[in-house]
């Protein structure tokens, strides 16, 4: 970047993409329209292709060929949105960085207001949250709200209900996020964990402009488990308490049976009830072992020190970079 008092502040727009061929042209036209209104800033666009299987990369290359402000990082396979956002942050060179989805569910029209809050109101980041879930299946909305409620009860990191990844950040905020090089990333928690002053903007849910969502109920469930494991040790405490409680109940039951046998005799029967108790205790043991296994699996992945992503193709200023991401 060049110096000078008259140099415009640059905003890098990071766009994670996975099978977004149908949405990209709509997104590019809309973000260009908003950028033309923000004459006090310069924009650059960084598309991160997360191993798409459709024509996403073809569209991105076409955009890059006609607009020098467009750059891209293409993964060798699908590594997930968390890896795509990290890659975007790592390659972003702007004074400010914003993460947006390509399906226009993150309204670009909010950008002027977000930029003003960071540059004029003293905030380090501006985050967005949906106040409605119109168009979303009711069961999915119900479990999403329960997840945010649970996380705020068991974790020290505050998660806002309806929070999106759509967020404008200062360079200091981005550098803080990049200093967290963990493999198992849950950005909604990391955004809050690094601190800084954050302003929240609310907006009503917007339907996808094209294409279909890539988040199935099962993927969202697994993602929620990642968040719980990453930012709370409460499940481990619960399993320990359950284990201690069941041991206490078992000791009292044994004493009760012994005393009853000595006083009344012939009372140590009831195999069906005993079988139920054994199954219950066995189920609790498996549950606790499963909880412990989740934490161990995450630690196992961390100690391997595998790269968060592997880039197959990089354009723009980092096109000659050979080093694998750490």
N, C-alpha and C positions, 0 to 999 in steps of 0.2 A: 504493500500500500504506500502511496506517496503522501508526503507531508504537505503542509500549507494551511494557512488560516481559512482559505476559501474552500477547502476540500469538503465535499458533502459526506455526511455520515452514511455508511453503507449498511444495508440490511441484507443478511443472507437468509433466504427462504429455503428451509429444508423440507423436502417432500418425499417421505417414504412411500414406495410404490410396490404393490404386489398385485399383478394382473389388473392394472388400471388403464389398459389401452383405451377403453371407451370414455374415460373421464378426463384424460390429460389435456386434450385440446380445449375443453370447456374450462378447466382450471387455469390454463395458461392465459386464455383470453380474459378471464375475470381478474387474475392477479395483475396482469398488465394494465387493465383499466384502473385498478386501485393505485398502482405504482405511478401512473401518469398524474394522478391527483396529488400525490405526495412529492411535490417538486423539490422540497428541501432535502430529500434523501436520494441515494442511489441504491438500486436493487440488483441483486444477483440471485440466481435460482440454482439450487443444488438438488437434483433428483437422485434418490438412492433406490436402485432397482434391487429388490429383495428376492432375486431368483425367479422372476416372473416367467410364466409358461406361455403367455400370449404374446401379442406384439408390442408390449410396453416399451421395451428397449428400442424398437424401431421408431416409435413415436418420439421418444426422448432424443434419439440421435437426430431426427428431423428438426426438432426444436433447437438443438445445439448448433446445427448447421446454419440455421437462419438467424440465430440470436447469440451473439458472443457472450451474453450475460448468463447463458445456460451452461451448467456443468453437470457432470453425473458421476456416480460411483455405482458399478454393477457387481453384485456378489456372484460368487461361483456356484451358489445354491441358495435355497431359502434358509436364512438364519433367524427370521422373526423380526417383528417391528422394533423390538428393543434394540437389537443389533443395528438395524437401519438408522434409528435415531442417533445412536452413539457414533456411527460412521459419519452421519451428517454433521454432528457437533465437532467431530475431530477434523473434518475437512473444511468447515465453515471459516471464512476469513473476514466476515463483516464485523463492524463495531457492535452491531446488534444482530441477534439470531432469532428466527421464529420457526417453529415446527408446525406444519400444516398437513392435513390429509388431502389427497388429490381428488376426493369425491365431492368437494365443496360442502361437506357437513361442518367444516370450520369456516365460517363466513369471512372472506377477505375484507369485507367492508368494515370490520372491526379494527383493522390495522392502524388507521390514523389515530383512533382513540387510544389504542395500546401504546403506540409510539409516543404520543403526548404524555401519557402517564409515566413513562420511563424517563423521558428527557426533561419534562417540566415539573412533574410532581414528586420527583425524588425516589421513585420505586426502582428496584433492581430487576423485577420481572412483572409481567402482567399475564395472568392465567385466565382461562375461560371455563365456565361450567354451564351445562344445560339445566334449565329450570323445568323443562318438560321432557317427556320421553314419547312424544306423539309419533305413532308409526312403529313403535317397538313392541314386540310381543309382551303381554302382561306378565307372564311368568318370568321372563328375562329381566324386566324392570323390577319386579319384586325382589328377586335374588340379588340384583345389583345394589339396591338400597340396603338390603340386609348386610351385604358385604361391607359397605362403607360404614354402616353403624357398628358392625363387629370390629372392624379395624380401628376405629376411633376409640373403642373401649379397651382393646388389648395392646395397642401400640402407642408409643410416645410421639409418633409422627402423625400430624393431622392430615386426613384425607377428606377433601371436599366432595360431597355427594354430587354426582354428575360431572365431575372434573374431566376435562379433555386434555389431550396432549398438546393442544393448540396453545402456545405460550410464546411471548416475546421476551427475550432475555438480554441483559447487558453482557459485555465481554467478561467481566469479573464473575458473573453468575455461571456462564458457560465454562470458564476455566475451572471453577469449583466442581462442576459436574464431571468434567474430564479427569479430575484428580481421583475420582472414584472408579478405579479400574476393575471392579468386580465382574466376574463372568455372568453370574445370575443377577440380571438387572431387572428392577421393578421401578421404572422411572417416576411413576406417580408418587412413590415413596421417597425416591432420591430428590425430587424437586423440593419436597418439604424438609428433608433431612439437612440439606446444605444451608438452610436458613435464608438470610437476606429478606428484604422487604418486598412483599408480593401483593399486588392488587388483583382482585377477582372481578371479572366482567361476566355478567349473566346474559344468556340468550336462549331463545326457544329452539327446540330441536329442528334441524333442517334435514329433509330427505336427501338421499344420495342423488347426484345429478345423473348418474349412469352406473351400470354394473351392479354387482351384488356384494353384500358384506362378506368379509373373510372370517369373521368371528362367529363360530358356532357356539352353542351353549357349552359343549364339552371344552372347547378351547378357553372360553371365559372362565370356566370352573378351574381349570389347571392354572390359568393366569392368577386367579384369586388365591390359590394355594401358594403360588410363588410369592405373592405379596405378603401373605401371613407368615411364611417361613422366613422371608427376608427381613421383616421388621418387627417381629414379635417372638419371644420365647415362651409366651403364655401357654401354648399347647403342651410344651414339655412340663411345665408346672402342673397343668391339669392332669396329665398322665401320671405324674408322680403322686399327686394327691389321690387320684383314683386307686392307684396301686396300694398306697398306705391305708386308704379307707377300706378296701376289700380285704386286706390282711387283718385289719381290726375286726371287721364283721366275721371273718372266718374263725378267728380266735374265740370270739364271744359265742359263736355257734357251737364250736367244739366243746367249750366249757358247759354250755347249756345241755348238750346231748349227754355228756358224761354225768352231770348232776341228775338229769332226768332218768338215765339208765340205772343209776345207783338207787334212786328213790322209788321208782315205779317198775323198772325192769321191762324188757321187751319193747322198748320204745325207739330203738335204733334202726327202724325200718323206713321205708318210703323211698325206694330207688327211683321212681319217676321224678320226684321233686329234687332228689340228689343230682340226677342227670341234667335237669334244667339249670341247677346252680353251677354245675361244672361247665356247661355250655356258655352260661353267662360270663363266668370268670374267664374262660378261654377266649371268648369274644373280646372282652376288655383287654386281655393281654395282647391279642393280635392288634387291636386298635392302638395301644400304647407303643407296640413295636413298630407299627406302621408310621406313627408320628415321628418316632426316633429315626426311622429309616429315611424320612423326607429330609430331615436336617443333615443326616450323614451323607445322603446323596448330593446335596448342595455343596457340602464341604468337600466331597470327593471331586466334584467338577471344578471347584475353585483351585485345589492343590495341583491339578493337572496343568494349569497355566496355559490352556489352549487359547488361541486368539478368539476374540468375540465375533469376528467375521473374517472372511477371506475375500478380497476384491479380485475379480476377474478382469475388470477394465475400469480405468479411472481417466477422466478427462479434466481439462482445466489446469489450474496452477499446480496440482499434485500429480499430473499425468506421468511424471518420471519417477514417482515414489516407488521404491522396491521393498521397503521394510514392511513386514506383516504387522497388523495392529496387535497391540499388547492387551 
